[in-house]
Amino acid sequence: MSFQEKNVTVSLVNFTLILGFFLIRLFHMIQNETFNSTSLFRLWGIIIVLAVIVTIAATILTHIVSVIIQAIKTGEENPQVEDLEDERDKLIDLRGTKVTYFISSIGVFLAMLTFALGQPPLVMFTLLIFFGVVAQIIGDISRLVLYRRGF
């Protein structure tokens, strides 16, 4: 697995777990009838902090573990990590970003449509967060597919 594929895989796993946590907490709020602005803003803050901190920590740990594994395989004391990004990697990243923006745009449209159809603003903002995370997951999946196909 290349350096970029490892990064995309870590991001995919991270955002999938964050989406699962978000949906579970959201369903608990709906069941317990605590779907109000205070609890929802707290959930948004947790999701944003998780997205930033866990992504950084998981990426660093992945690089450390991959260097350790490479050192064990090759027997070298200072193994070289090939983290170069060529034109193919940049093009794959751009195509994944295009997919992410497309899904995110559809999500924004649907969220605004719910508000226009009379739903409360909390529903609209919850859908914005939901579609943002889903767009990131779908973009990461498309990047992995492009890497696996060899572009």
C-alpha positions as protocol buffer text, in pm:
chain_id: "A"
residue {
  index: 1
  type: MET
  ca { x: 0 y: 0 z: 0 }
}
residue {
  index: 2
  type: SER
  ca { x: 141 y: 338 z: -93 }
}
residue {
  index: 3
  type: PHE
  ca { x: 183 y: 631 z: 142 }
}
residue {
  index: 4
  type: GLN
  ca { x: -116 y: 813 z: -5 }
}
residue {
  index: 5
  type: GLU
  ca { x: -336 y: 503 z: 12 }
}
residue {
  index: 6
  type: LYS
  ca { x: -256 y: 465 z: 381 }
}
residue {
  index: 7
  type: ASN
  ca { x: -355 y: 828 z: 441 }
}
residue {
  index: 8
  type: VAL
  ca { x: -684 y: 785 z: 255 }
}
residue {
  index: 9
  type: THR
  ca { x: -758 y: 460 z: 440 }
}
residue {
  index: 10
  type: VAL
  ca { x: -696 y: 625 z: 777 }
}
residue {
  index: 11
  type: SER
  ca { x: -924 y: 914 z: 680 }
}
residue {
  index: 12
  type: LEU
  ca { x: -1193 y: 674 z: 560 }
}
residue {
  index: 13
  type: VAL
  ca { x: -1191 y: 469 z: 880 }
}
residue {
  index: 14
  type: ASN
  ca { x: -1182 y: 784 z: 1093 }
}
residue {
  index: 15
  type: PHE
  ca { x: -1479 y: 951 z: 925 }
}
residue {
  index: 16
  type: THR
  ca { x: -1677 y: 627 z: 916 }
}
residue {
  index: 17
  type: LEU
  ca { x: -1638 y: 593 z: 1292 }
}
residue {
  index: 18
  type: ILE
  ca { x: -1727 y: 960 z: 1339 }
}
residue {
  index: 19
  type: LEU
  ca { x: -2041 y: 914 z: 1126 }
}
residue {
  index: 20
  type: GLY
  ca { x: -2141 y: 611 z: 1332 }
}
residue {
  index: 21
  type: PHE
  ca { x: -2089 y: 805 z: 1657 }
}
residue {
  index: 22
  type: PHE
  ca { x: -2287 y: 1100 z: 1518 }
}
residue {
  index: 23
  type: LEU
  ca { x: -2581 y: 886 z: 1409 }
}
residue {
  index: 24
  type: ILE
  ca { x: -2594 y: 692 z: 1736 }
}
residue {
  index: 25
  type: ARG
  ca { x: -2589 y: 1011 z: 1943 }
}
residue {
  index: 26
  type: LEU
  ca { x: -2847 y: 1171 z: 1714 }
}
residue {
  index: 27
  type: PHE
  ca { x: -3085 y: 876 z: 1747 }
}
residue {
  index: 28
  type: HIS
  ca { x: -3042 y: 880 z: 2126 }
}
residue {
  index: 29
  type: MET
  ca { x: -3131 y: 1250 z: 2130 }
}
residue {
  index: 30
  type: ILE
  ca { x: -3440 y: 1187 z: 1920 }
}
residue {
  index: 31
  type: GLN
  ca { x: -3553 y: 891 z: 2133 }
}
residue {
  index: 32
  type: ASN
  ca { x: -3496 y: 1075 z: 2461 }
}
residue {
  index: 33
  type: GLU
  ca { x: -3661 y: 1389 z: 2322 }
}
residue {
  index: 34
  type: THR
  ca { x: -3347 y: 1597 z: 2387 }
}
residue {
  index: 35
  type: PHE
  ca { x: -3315 y: 1712 z: 2027 }
}
residue {
  index: 36
  type: ASN
  ca { x: -3263 y: 2076 z: 2119 }
}
residue {
  index: 37
  type: SER
  ca { x: -3006 y: 2339 z: 2032 }
}
residue {
  index: 38
  type: THR
  ca { x: -2793 y: 2292 z: 2345 }
}
residue {
  index: 39
  type: SER
  ca { x: -2740 y: 1919 z: 2306 }
}
residue {
  index: 40
  type: LEU
  ca { x: -2704 y: 1946 z: 1929 }
}
residue {
  index: 41
  type: PHE
  ca { x: -2440 y: 2222 z: 1949 }
}
residue {
  index: 42
  type: ARG
  ca { x: -2247 y: 2009 z: 2199 }
}
residue {
  index: 43
  type: LEU
  ca { x: -2264 y: 1716 z: 1955 }
}
residue {
  index: 44
  type: TRP
  ca { x: -2140 y: 1935 z: 1669 }
}
residue {
  index: 45
  type: GLY
  ca { x: -1847 y: 2049 z: 1880 }
}
residue {
  index: 46
  type: ILE
  ca { x: -1758 y: 1690 z: 1965 }
}
residue {
  index: 47
  type: ILE
  ca { x: -1778 y: 1588 z: 1599 }
}
residue {
  index: 48
  type: ILE
  ca { x: -1554 y: 1874 z: 1487 }
}
residue {
  index: 49
  type: VAL
  ca { x: -1296 y: 1808 z: 1759 }
}
residue {
  index: 50
  type: LEU
  ca { x: -1301 y: 1436 z: 1682 }
}
residue {
  index: 51
  type: ALA
  ca { x: -1255 y: 1502 z: 1311 }
}
residue {
  index: 52
  type: VAL
  ca { x: -949 y: 1717 z: 1369 }
}
residue {
  index: 53
  type: ILE
  ca { x: -775 y: 1548 z: 1660 }
}
residue {
  index: 54
  type: VAL
  ca { x: -845 y: 1185 z: 1570 }
}
residue {
  index: 55
  type: THR
  ca { x: -744 y: 1237 z: 1208 }
}
residue {
  index: 56
  type: ILE
  ca { x: -412 y: 1391 z: 1309 }
}
residue {
  index: 57
  type: ALA
  ca { x: -341 y: 1129 z: 1575 }
}
residue {
  index: 58
  type: ALA
  ca { x: -441 y: 837 z: 1352 }
}
residue {
  index: 59
  type: THR
  ca { x: -228 y: 965 z: 1064 }
}
residue {
  index: 60
  type: ILE
  ca { x: 77 y: 1005 z: 1287 }
}
residue {
  index: 61
  type: LEU
  ca { x: 29 y: 659 z: 1440 }
}
residue {
  index: 62
  type: THR
  ca { x: -14 y: 504 z: 1096 }
}
residue {
  index: 63
  type: HIS
  ca { x: 314 y: 655 z: 976 }
}
residue {
  index: 64
  type: ILE
  ca { x: 498 y: 542 z: 1287 }
}
residue {
  index: 65
  type: VAL
  ca { x: 364 y: 187 z: 1263 }
}
residue {
  index: 66
  type: SER
  ca { x: 439 y: 165 z: 889 }
}
residue {
  index: 67
  type: VAL
  ca { x: 799 y: 280 z: 948 }
}
residue {
  index: 68
  type: ILE
  ca { x: 839 y: 22 z: 1225 }
}
residue {
  index: 69
  type: ILE
  ca { x: 700 y: -254 z: 1003 }
}
residue {
  index: 70
  type: GLN
  ca { x: 925 y: -150 z: 717 }
}
residue {
  index: 71
  type: ALA
  ca { x: 1227 y: -147 z: 950 }
}
residue {
  index: 72
  type: ILE
  ca { x: 1144 y: -499 z: 1067 }
}
residue {
  index: 73
  type: LYS
  ca { x: 1097 y: -623 z: 709 }
}
residue {
  index: 74
  type: THR
  ca { x: 1416 y: -473 z: 567 }
}
residue {
  index: 75
  type: GLY
  ca { x: 1635 y: -485 z: 876 }
}
residue {
  index: 76
  type: GLU
  ca { x: 1747 y: -124 z: 822 }
}
residue {
  index: 77
  type: GLU
  ca { x: 1790 y: 114 z: 1113 }
}
residue {
  index: 78
  type: ASN
  ca { x: 1659 y: 418 z: 924 }
}
residue {
  index: 79
  type: PRO
  ca { x: 1411 y: 302 z: 660 }
}
residue {
  index: 80
  type: GLN
  ca { x: 1308 y: 549 z: 394 }
}
residue {
  index: 81
  type: VAL
  ca { x: 942 y: 636 z: 366 }
}
residue {
  index: 82
  type: GLU
  ca { x: 836 y: 712 z: 11 }
}
residue {
  index: 83
  type: ASP
  ca { x: 601 y: 1002 z: 65 }
}
residue {
  index: 84
  type: LEU
  ca { x: 654 y: 1162 z: -273 }
}
residue {
  index: 85
  type: GLU
  ca { x: 344 y: 1278 z: -452 }
}
residue {
  index: 86
  type: ASP
  ca { x: 348 y: 1265 z: -830 }
}
residue {
  index: 87
  type: GLU
  ca { x: 101 y: 1390 z: -1089 }
}
residue {
  index: 88
  type: ARG
  ca { x: -105 y: 1072 z: -1067 }
}
residue {
  index: 89
  type: ASP
  ca { x: -152 y: 1118 z: -693 }
}
residue {
  index: 90
  type: LYS
  ca { x: -250 y: 1481 z: -741 }
}
residue {
  index: 91
  type: LEU
  ca { x: -501 y: 1388 z: -1012 }
}
residue {
  index: 92
  type: ILE
  ca { x: -654 y: 1115 z: -796 }
}
residue {
  index: 93
  type: ASP
  ca { x: -682 y: 1361 z: -508 }
}
residue {
  index: 94
  type: LEU
  ca { x: -847 y: 1618 z: -734 }
}
residue {
  index: 95
  type: ARG
  ca { x: -1099 y: 1364 z: -862 }
}
residue {
  index: 96
  type: GLY
  ca { x: -1177 y: 1257 z: -505 }
}
residue {
  index: 97
  type: THR
  ca { x: -1220 y: 1621 z: -405 }
}
residue {
  index: 98
  type: LYS
  ca { x: -1454 y: 1671 z: -700 }
}
residue {
  index: 99
  type: VAL
  ca { x: -1671 y: 1381 z: -581 }
}
residue {
  index: 100
  type: THR
  ca { x: -1663 y: 1516 z: -225 }
}
residue {
  index: 101
  type: TYR
  ca { x: -1777 y: 1862 z: -336 }
}
residue {
  index: 102
  type: PHE
  ca { x: -2049 y: 1716 z: -555 }
}
residue {
  index: 103
  type: ILE
  ca { x: -2197 y: 1507 z: -273 }
}
residue {
  index: 104
  type: SER
  ca { x: -2160 y: 1798 z: -32 }
}
residue {
  index: 105
  type: SER
  ca { x: -2343 y: 2028 z: -275 }
}
residue {
  index: 106
  type: ILE
  ca { x: -2631 y: 1784 z: -306 }
}
residue {
  index: 107
  type: GLY
  ca { x: -2643 y: 1762 z: 73 }
}
residue {
  index: 108
  type: VAL
  ca { x: -2655 y: 2140 z: 111 }
}
residue {
  index: 109
  type: PHE
  ca { x: -2938 y: 2154 z: -142 }
}
residue {
  index: 110
  type: LEU
  ca { x: -3136 y: 1886 z: 43 }
}
residue {
  index: 111
  type: ALA
  ca { x: -3072 y: 2053 z: 380 }
}
residue {
  index: 112
  type: MET
  ca { x: -3193 y: 2388 z: 248 }
}
residue {
  index: 113
  type: LEU
  ca { x: -3493 y: 2217 z: 90 }
}
residue {
  index: 114
  type: THR
  ca { x: -3596 y: 2072 z: 428 }
}
residue {
  index: 115
  type: PHE
  ca { x: -3581 y: 2421 z: 575 }
}
residue {
  index: 116
  type: ALA
  ca { x: -3782 y: 2564 z: 287 }
}
residue {
  index: 117
  type: LEU
  ca { x: -4043 y: 2292 z: 337 }
}
residue {
  index: 118
  type: GLY
  ca { x: -4100 y: 2398 z: 697 }
}
residue {
  index: 119
  type: GLN
  ca { x: -3861 y: 2189 z: 905 }
}
residue {
  index: 120
  type: PRO
  ca { x: -3685 y: 2356 z: 1199 }
}
residue {
  index: 121
  type: PRO
  ca { x: -3338 y: 2505 z: 1147 }
}
residue {
  index: 122
  type: LEU
  ca { x: -3183 y: 2236 z: 1372 }
}
residue {
  index: 123
  type: VAL
  ca { x: -3281 y: 1972 z: 1116 }
}
residue {
  index: 124
  type: MET
  ca { x: -3120 y: 2172 z: 838 }
}
residue {
  index: 125
  type: PHE
  ca { x: -2793 y: 2218 z: 1029 }
}
residue {
  index: 126
  type: THR
  ca { x: -2789 y: 1853 z: 1134 }
}
residue {
  index: 127
  type: LEU
  ca { x: -2825 y: 1750 z: 771 }
}
residue {
  index: 128
  type: LEU
  ca { x: -2541 y: 1984 z: 675 }
}
residue {
  index: 129
  type: ILE
  ca { x: -2308 y: 1809 z: 922 }
}
residue {
  index: 130
  type: PHE
  ca { x: -2434 y: 1467 z: 815 }
}
residue {
  index: 131
  type: PHE
  ca { x: -2382 y: 1528 z: 444 }
}
residue {
  index: 132
  type: GLY
  ca { x: -2042 y: 1684 z: 507 }
}
residue {
  index: 133
  type: VAL
  ca { x: -1919 y: 1368 z: 676 }
}
residue {
  index: 134
  type: VAL
  ca { x: -2087 y: 1143 z: 418 }
}
residue {
  index: 135
  type: ALA
  ca { x: -1929 y: 1344 z: 137 }
}
residue {
  index: 136
  type: GLN
  ca { x: -1584 y: 1296 z: 292 }
}
residue {
  index: 137
  type: ILE
  ca { x: -1642 y: 920 z: 320 }
}
residue {
  index: 138
  type: ILE
  ca { x: -1760 y: 888 z: -40 }
}
residue {
  index: 139
  type: GLY
  ca { x: -1467 y: 1101 z: -160 }
}
residue {
  index: 140
  type: ASP
  ca { x: -1222 y: 876 z: 26 }
}
residue {
  index: 141
  type: ILE
  ca { x: -1386 y: 566 z: -121 }
}
residue {
  index: 142
  type: SER
  ca { x: -1351 y: 712 z: -470 }
}
residue {
  index: 143
  type: ARG
  ca { x: -983 y: 789 z: -405 }
}
residue {
  index: 144
  type: LEU
  ca { x: -921 y: 431 z: -290 }
}
residue {
  index: 145
  type: VAL
  ca { x: -1102 y: 293 z: -594 }
}
residue {
  index: 146
  type: LEU
  ca { x: -887 y: 510 z: -822 }
}
residue {
  index: 147
  type: TYR
  ca { x: -569 y: 395 z: -647 }
}
residue {
  index: 148
  type: ARG
  ca { x: -673 y: 30 z: -667 }
}
residue {
  index: 149
  type: ARG
  ca { x: -763 y: 56 z: -1035 }
}
residue {
  index: 150
  type: GLY
  ca { x: -423 y: 206 z: -1098 }
}
residue {
  index: 151
  type: PHE
  ca { x: -603 y: 515 z: -1220 }
}
